[in-house]
């Protein structure tokens, strides 16, 4: 950009930017365009223009704030600023007057008034064409430009002498159109020809192109002109205009474009949702991850409240980190959990202007749902380890006590024979001791961890075969319709058959109780790959594929509030009938087999508990 730039135009809306630029250049102004305030401020670090036209409602930096910044800088404080507003607003006009700026509506009449006011700030003789030819050439030399003339009859182009020399044609007065086109960059020829063909229609010629100069370098040019003479048939016979070297401006625009493209590339290739919010929590911009999260195109997101876009129906966050960052001026963090169970880590960094005032916030949102699940699994494992240690400490001592009680009870049976009342009391003592021994057995199940070296490979059909079907069918009763199915060609699993039968038996008994002994109980075995995104497999670098055994019932279901607690020791929903150790033992035995368990349930619609056991292929290698 050179010191002769007349107007710096800062406008975010592409259509409005194009129309304003066209109107200004039709009046003879040299316009430098910036799509954002950042670009505009970068241009102002070079020799300044005569005036600035800016968007009063730009989402990144409104025209009023820009005017304020320009007033604070010594080299721009006297620069005339004209603001374009989409509607009449007394408050905006009052504030603009305080800053020495003018506001014009974005209507046709207002734009005409804007052009009249601009003329008053720019040298009239330069705009009205009242300069003498000598003054005109001097002025064009100063802005690195020249006059041109096209003669369609002679098919030639003439330039000012110094520009002919600039193109390596010193001493010539004109050049043929074909010879001139041979010097133009091939990528720009079509645009030039299209613009030239419009001469007879609009009598307006405006095009940017590259042409080789005398040293063989590509020079960017802005050429504007009009039809000045026509023949009796109305055909153009003379066209005149001016051309200007805009190479420096193009280089700045190219550098800014690359800078913006690189920044956009980085933002669009991170998994976090990164958004720019203004002080009202409205989205100014977001990256591609944000668009994926919202399920909306970028234009449909802009200007809306962040919570309306990224978690609709949830409402504003109770302790929003972004609101805290706007209030404190410091980086803030927080977690958000939605009703669907997804969790997010939110980091908010305040965005400041040159005066260190907060004008927005940059918000980064990272989904941590899987991390929270793994954290929950770790806590559950730690609980199991703790209860296992407790069970181990209690069980051995209590087992010895019960053995003594049962031993003396058996001895007393011979001494009270015939005493009906004593026999009744003794039978109660023995049955209670037996019940205590069963309870101790469950505690030992919690402590017990299978020995992998003693596990054997087995086919899923061996575990879920006819014997297992008859056993479960007898346990659940005639009111439950039992179905067991297996996918074809399932790989083997390695484990302890009796322990795995005990795991599935426990799940089936719970299903029967949830259905009140009436309903459908289905057991299905399938293969689930470790890369399946629908299952939450704990992190194991050497994990194989998994055999999934799903146990589904049509019972009462599990309330959402209880789902996270069903594997907690001593937690039960069976009132006095349950010990709260059944699923604890299930969890422990599955874990000892290198597997895990997952649950889906809806209150009133039934439950599905899925047991995942590592799969392995049969060893067919000959010995």
DAJO-V999942 format. One record per backbone hydrogen bond with DSSP energy under -1.0 kcal/mol. CO is the residue of the C=O (numbers start at 1). NH is the residue of the N-H. If there is no record, write none. Layout:
[[CO NH] [CO NH]]
//
This chain:
[[2 5] [5 50] [6 51] [7 32] [8 53] [9 34] [10 55] [13 17] [14 18] [15 19] [16 20] [17 21] [18 22] [19 23] [20 24] [21 25] [22 26] [24 29] [25 28] [30 6] [30 7] [32 9] [34 11] [36 40] [37 41] [38 42] [39 43] [40 44] [43 46] [51 8] [52 82] [53 10] [54 84] [55 58] [62 66] [63 67] [64 68] [65 69] [66 70] [67 71] [68 72] [73 76] [73 77] [76 79] [80 52] [81 102] [82 54] [83 104] [84 56] [85 106] [89 93] [90 94] [91 95] [92 96] [93 97] [94 98] [95 99] [96 101] [102 83] [104 85] [107 111] [108 112] [109 113] [110 114] [111 115] [112 116] [113 117] [114 118] [115 119] [116 120] [118 121] [123 127] [124 128] [132 136] [133 137] [134 138] [135 139] [136 140] [137 141] [138 142] [139 143] [140 145] [141 144] [144 245] [146 243] [147 160] [148 241] [149 158] [150 239] [151 155] [151 156] [155 177] [156 151] [157 175] [158 149] [160 164] [161 165] [162 166] [163 167] [164 169] [165 168] [166 214] [169 172] [175 157] [176 180] [177 181] [178 182] [180 183] [183 212] [185 188] [188 192] [189 193] [190 194] [191 195] [192 196] [193 197] [196 199] [198 202] [199 203] [205 225] [207 223] [209 221] [210 185] [211 219] [213 216] [217 213] [219 211] [220 246] [221 209] [222 244] [223 207] [224 242] [225 205] [226 240] [229 237] [229 238] [231 234] [235 231] [238 228] [238 229] [239 150] [240 226] [241 148] [242 224] [243 146] [244 222] [246 250] [247 251] [248 252] [249 253] [250 254] [251 255] [252 256] [253 257] [254 258] [255 259] [256 260] [257 261] [258 262] [259 263] [260 264] [261 265] [262 266] [263 267] [264 268] [266 269] [273 365] [274 287] [275 363] [276 284] [276 285] [277 361] [278 281] [281 306] [282 278] [283 303] [285 276] [287 291] [288 292] [289 293] [290 294] [291 295] [291 296] [298 301] [298 302] [301 304] [304 283] [305 309] [306 310] [307 311] [311 314] [320 324] [321 325] [322 326] [323 327] [324 328] [325 329] [332 348] [334 346] [336 344] [338 341] [342 338] [343 368] [344 336] [345 366] [346 334] [347 364] [348 332] [349 362] [351 359] [353 356] [357 353] [360 351] [361 277] [362 349] [363 275] [364 347] [365 273] [366 345] [368 372] [369 373] [370 374] [371 375] [372 376] [373 377] [374 378] [375 379] [376 380] [377 381] [378 382] [379 383] [380 384] [381 385] [382 386] [383 387] [384 388] [385 389] [386 390] [387 391] [388 392] [389 393] [390 394] [391 395] [394 398] [395 399] [396 400] [397 401] [398 402] [399 403] [400 404] [401 405] [402 406] [403 407] [404 408] [405 409] [406 410] [407 411] [408 412] [409 413] [412 416] [416 419] [418 420] [419 423] [420 424] [421 425] [422 426] [423 427] [424 428] [425 429] [426 430] [427 431] [428 432] [429 433] [430 434] [431 435] [432 436] [433 437] [434 438] [435 439] [436 440] [437 441] [438 442] [439 443] [440 444] [441 445] [442 446] [443 447] [444 448] [451 454] [452 455] [456 495] [458 493] [459 462] [459 463] [460 464] [465 469] [466 470] [467 471] [468 472] [469 473] [470 474] [471 475] [472 476] [473 477] [477 480] [479 519] [481 521] [483 523] [485 525] [492 616] [493 458] [495 456] [496 500] [497 501] [498 502] [499 503] [500 504] [501 505] [502 506] [503 507] [504 508] [505 509] [506 510] [507 511] [508 512] [509 513] [510 514] [511 515] [512 517] [514 556] [515 518] [519 481] [521 483] [522 552] [523 485] [524 550] [525 487] [526 548] [528 546] [529 532] [532 535] [535 537] [540 543] [545 615] [546 528] [547 613] [548 526] [549 611] [550 524] [551 609] [552 522] [556 604] [559 562] [562 565] [565 568] [568 571] [574 577] [580 570] [581 585] [582 586] [583 587] [584 588] [585 589] [586 590] [587 591] [588 592] [590 595] [591 594] [596 612] [598 610] [600 608] [602 605] [606 602] [607 553] [608 600] [609 551] [610 598] [611 549] [612 596] [613 547] [616 492]]
//
